[in-house]
Amino acid sequence: MRVLVIHGPNLNLLGNREPEIYGTQTLDDVNELIATSAADLGLQVRCEQYNGEGQIVDALHAAQATADAIVINPGAYAHYSYAVADAIRSIAVLTIEVHLSNIHARDEFRRTSVTAAACRGTIGGFGPLSYVLALQAIAKILEK
């Protein structure tokens, strides 16, 4: 089972960016946790990070041929990118949205995710563990 993890804008700055919200782990640290957890679950994982909306759309389109499931943290695009939401809807790949923080406990504009409705489910508020929980869900769903 092949899983693509897409990290959205500004996640390349993890560890330095607002550590009181996002923690002190770097994106490399998070990717290492994802890789270890995926291996434990028998999943093949590939992690990619994009700051551009069009790059995320292109990665979603390409995933049709390379992934059985997607974990996406769309970052700020979650709150307004109908293009990313439409790209998720346009592919037949199981997709789970994750967020490091609890978006419902944040600024008013962050409390709505337009991309979440296009996904099978959403996990957030658990820091990097949100990704691990998404991988566990994927493993259970795909084993059926």
Helices and strands as residue ranges (DSSP letters): E 2-7, G 11-13, H 19-22, H 27-40, E 44-49, H 53-66, E 69-73, G 75-79, H 82-90, E 94-99, G 103-105, G 108-110, G 116-118, E 121-124, H 129-143
